[in-house]
Amino acid sequence: MESPFDALTEGVALGGMRTKNDVRILLCYILKSLDAPFSKAQLNEAVQTAALANFFEVNDALASLTEGGMIKKTAREDDDYYELTSEGRLVADRLETDLPRPTRDAAVAAAMELLSKQRLRFGTDVKIVRLEKGCHVTLTIRDGDTVMLQTTLFAADSLQANTIAEAFNADPSRLYAGVIDALRL
């Protein structure tokens, strides 16, 4: 009896992609969900961080999807970047439910974390406002003129406010990734 699985599965966790077609659907779903160009390295890291597909299968799927006109490849100095074409978006819309929800969630969470780290290099702001009792600490993450995240926390005193500001400035992606992870359904 022939196996229905045709993909390499070394490093793939239970629930990961076991067919070449599922790997292609997964990549289209990630690109659709992020709605931004993603590098080959980022796609591989996101999929492998979540142990959803083998490195070689991801690269084969990217080549196949590019050849088939589902995704567009743009060569940049640092890597090749991929984004869905209109045809790829239609396919992703139709087939995304073929992937189990936990798989979709894991893939997008891993990709969002990588994307947030990439975008966080654009800028952060911290504003501390002293109140009659305590302080408000407003933490902002920007991508150019776009505010990606802004939150205001209460701190009991200026020492605590400065501690919050220092922790945020040391790793703003931690806050962003934590919010994204907390909002996952």
Contacts in CASP RR format, 6 or more apart in sequence:
PFRMAT RR
TARGET T0000
AUTHOR 0000-0000-0000
METHOD contacts of the structure
MODEL  1
MESPFDALTEGVALGGMRTKNDVRILLCYILKSLDAPFSKAQLNEAVQTA
ALANFFEVNDALASLTEGGMIKKTAREDDDYYELTSEGRLVADRLETDLP
RPTRDAAVAAAMELLSKQRLRFGTDVKIVRLEKGCHVTLTIRDGDTVMLQ
TTLFAADSLQANTIAEAFNADPSRLYAGVIDALRL
4 18 0 8 1.000
4 19 0 8 1.000
5 18 0 8 1.000
5 19 0 8 1.000
6 19 0 8 1.000
6 20 0 8 1.000
7 17 0 8 1.000
7 18 0 8 1.000
7 19 0 8 1.000
7 20 0 8 1.000
7 22 0 8 1.000
7 23 0 8 1.000
7 53 0 8 1.000
7 54 0 8 1.000
7 57 0 8 1.000
8 54 0 8 1.000
8 56 0 8 1.000
8 57 0 8 1.000
9 18 0 8 1.000
9 54 0 8 1.000
10 54 0 8 1.000
11 48 0 8 1.000
11 51 0 8 1.000
11 54 0 8 1.000
12 18 0 8 1.000
12 51 0 8 1.000
12 52 0 8 1.000
12 53 0 8 1.000
12 54 0 8 1.000
13 50 0 8 1.000
13 51 0 8 1.000
13 52 0 8 1.000
15 52 0 8 1.000
15 100 0 8 1.000
15 102 0 8 1.000
15 103 0 8 1.000
16 22 0 8 1.000
16 51 0 8 1.000
16 52 0 8 1.000
16 53 0 8 1.000
16 103 0 8 1.000
17 23 0 8 1.000
17 26 0 8 1.000
17 52 0 8 1.000
17 53 0 8 1.000
17 57 0 8 1.000
17 103 0 8 1.000
20 57 0 8 1.000
20 60 0 8 1.000
20 61 0 8 1.000
20 64 0 8 1.000
22 98 0 8 1.000
22 99 0 8 1.000
23 53 0 8 1.000
23 57 0 8 1.000
23 58 0 8 1.000
23 60 0 8 1.000
23 61 0 8 1.000
24 61 0 8 1.000
24 64 0 8 1.000
24 65 0 8 1.000
24 70 0 8 1.000
25 91 0 8 1.000
25 92 0 8 1.000
25 95 0 8 1.000
25 96 0 8 1.000
25 98 0 8 1.000
25 99 0 8 1.000
26 47 0 8 1.000
26 52 0 8 1.000
26 53 0 8 1.000
26 61 0 8 1.000
26 99 0 8 1.000
26 103 0 8 1.000
26 107 0 8 1.000
27 43 0 8 1.000
27 47 0 8 1.000
27 58 0 8 1.000
27 61 0 8 1.000
27 62 0 8 1.000
27 65 0 8 1.000
27 71 0 8 1.000
27 82 0 8 1.000
28 65 0 8 1.000
28 70 0 8 1.000
28 71 0 8 1.000
28 84 0 8 1.000
28 88 0 8 1.000
28 91 0 8 1.000
28 92 0 8 1.000
28 95 0 8 1.000
28 96 0 8 1.000
29 92 0 8 1.000
29 95 0 8 1.000
29 96 0 8 1.000
29 99 0 8 1.000
29 104 0 8 1.000
29 107 0 8 1.000
29 108 0 8 1.000
30 38 0 8 1.000
30 43 0 8 1.000
30 46 0 8 1.000
30 47 0 8 1.000
30 107 0 8 1.000
30 108 0 8 1.000
30 111 0 8 1.000
31 38 0 8 1.000
31 71 0 8 1.000
31 82 0 8 1.000
31 83 0 8 1.000
31 84 0 8 1.000
31 92 0 8 1.000
32 84 0 8 1.000
32 88 0 8 1.000
32 89 0 8 1.000
32 92 0 8 1.000
32 93 0 8 1.000
32 96 0 8 1.000
33 104 0 8 1.000
33 108 0 8 1.000
33 111 0 8 1.000
34 108 0 8 1.000
34 111 0 8 1.000
34 112 0 8 1.000
34 115 0 8 1.000
36 83 0 8 1.000
36 115 0 8 1.000
37 74 0 8 1.000
37 81 0 8 1.000
37 82 0 8 1.000
37 83 0 8 1.000
38 46 0 8 1.000
38 81 0 8 1.000
38 82 0 8 1.000
38 83 0 8 1.000
38 111 0 8 1.000
38 115 0 8 1.000
39 76 0 8 1.000
39 78 0 8 1.000
39 79 0 8 1.000
39 80 0 8 1.000
39 81 0 8 1.000
39 82 0 8 1.000
40 59 0 8 1.000
40 62 0 8 1.000
40 79 0 8 1.000
40 80 0 8 1.000
40 81 0 8 1.000
40 82 0 8 1.000
41 79 0 8 1.000
42 79 0 8 1.000
42 111 0 8 1.000
42 114 0 8 1.000
42 115 0 8 1.000
42 118 0 8 1.000
43 58 0 8 1.000
43 62 0 8 1.000
43 82 0 8 1.000
43 111 0 8 1.000
44 55 0 8 1.000
44 58 0 8 1.000
44 59 0 8 1.000
45 110 0 8 1.000
45 114 0 8 1.000
46 107 0 8 1.000
46 110 0 8 1.000
46 111 0 8 1.000
46 113 0 8 1.000
46 114 0 8 1.000
47 53 0 8 1.000
47 58 0 8 1.000
47 107 0 8 1.000
47 110 0 8 1.000
48 55 0 8 1.000
48 58 0 8 1.000
49 110 0 8 1.000
49 114 0 8 1.000
50 106 0 8 1.000
50 107 0 8 1.000
50 109 0 8 1.000
50 110 0 8 1.000
52 103 0 8 1.000
52 106 0 8 1.000
52 107 0 8 1.000
53 61 0 8 1.000
62 71 0 8 1.000
62 73 0 8 1.000
62 82 0 8 1.000
65 71 0 8 1.000
65 82 0 8 1.000
65 88 0 8 1.000
66 72 0 8 1.000
66 73 0 8 1.000
66 82 0 8 1.000
69 85 0 8 1.000
69 87 0 8 1.000
69 88 0 8 1.000
70 84 0 8 1.000
70 85 0 8 1.000
70 87 0 8 1.000
70 88 0 8 1.000
70 91 0 8 1.000
71 82 0 8 1.000
71 83 0 8 1.000
71 84 0 8 1.000
71 85 0 8 1.000
71 88 0 8 1.000
72 82 0 8 1.000
72 83 0 8 1.000
72 84 0 8 1.000
72 85 0 8 1.000
73 80 0 8 1.000
73 81 0 8 1.000
73 82 0 8 1.000
74 80 0 8 1.000
74 81 0 8 1.000
74 82 0 8 1.000
74 83 0 8 1.000
75 81 0 8 1.000
84 92 0 8 1.000
96 104 0 8 1.000
99 107 0 8 1.000
105 184 0 8 1.000
105 185 0 8 1.000
109 180 0 8 1.000
109 181 0 8 1.000
109 184 0 8 1.000
112 177 0 8 1.000
112 180 0 8 1.000
113 173 0 8 1.000
113 177 0 8 1.000
113 180 0 8 1.000
113 181 0 8 1.000
116 148 0 8 1.000
116 173 0 8 1.000
116 176 0 8 1.000
116 177 0 8 1.000
116 180 0 8 1.000
117 173 0 8 1.000
117 177 0 8 1.000
119 141 0 8 1.000
119 143 0 8 1.000
119 148 0 8 1.000
120 141 0 8 1.000
120 172 0 8 1.000
120 173 0 8 1.000
120 176 0 8 1.000
122 142 0 8 1.000
122 143 0 8 1.000
122 144 0 8 1.000
123 141 0 8 1.000
123 142 0 8 1.000
123 143 0 8 1.000
123 144 0 8 1.000
123 172 0 8 1.000
124 139 0 8 1.000
124 140 0 8 1.000
124 141 0 8 1.000
124 142 0 8 1.000
124 168 0 8 1.000
124 169 0 8 1.000
124 172 0 8 1.000
125 138 0 8 1.000
125 139 0 8 1.000
125 140 0 8 1.000
125 142 0 8 1.000
126 137 0 8 1.000
126 138 0 8 1.000
126 139 0 8 1.000
126 140 0 8 1.000
126 165 0 8 1.000
126 168 0 8 1.000
126 169 0 8 1.000
127 137 0 8 1.000
127 138 0 8 1.000
127 140 0 8 1.000
128 135 0 8 1.000
128 136 0 8 1.000
128 137 0 8 1.000
128 138 0 8 1.000
128 155 0 8 1.000
128 158 0 8 1.000
128 161 0 8 1.000
128 162 0 8 1.000
128 165 0 8 1.000
129 135 0 8 1.000
129 136 0 8 1.000
129 138 0 8 1.000
130 158 0 8 1.000
134 154 0 8 1.000
134 155 0 8 1.000
134 156 0 8 1.000
134 157 0 8 1.000
134 158 0 8 1.000
134 161 0 8 1.000
135 154 0 8 1.000
135 155 0 8 1.000
135 157 0 8 1.000
135 158 0 8 1.000
135 160 0 8 1.000
135 161 0 8 1.000
136 152 0 8 1.000
136 153 0 8 1.000
136 154 0 8 1.000
136 155 0 8 1.000
137 152 0 8 1.000
137 153 0 8 1.000
137 154 0 8 1.000
137 155 0 8 1.000
137 161 0 8 1.000
137 164 0 8 1.000
137 165 0 8 1.000
138 150 0 8 1.000
138 151 0 8 1.000
138 152 0 8 1.000
138 153 0 8 1.000
139 149 0 8 1.000
139 150 0 8 1.000
139 151 0 8 1.000
139 152 0 8 1.000
139 153 0 8 1.000
139 164 0 8 1.000
139 165 0 8 1.000
139 168 0 8 1.000
139 172 0 8 1.000
139 175 0 8 1.000
140 147 0 8 1.000
140 149 0 8 1.000
140 150 0 8 1.000
141 147 0 8 1.000
141 148 0 8 1.000
141 149 0 8 1.000
141 150 0 8 1.000
141 172 0 8 1.000
141 175 0 8 1.000
141 176 0 8 1.000
142 148 0 8 1.000
148 176 0 8 1.000
149 175 0 8 1.000
149 176 0 8 1.000
149 179 0 8 1.000
151 175 0 8 1.000
151 179 0 8 1.000
153 164 0 8 1.000
155 161 0 8 1.000
155 163 0 8 1.000
155 164 0 8 1.000
168 175 0 8 1.000
END
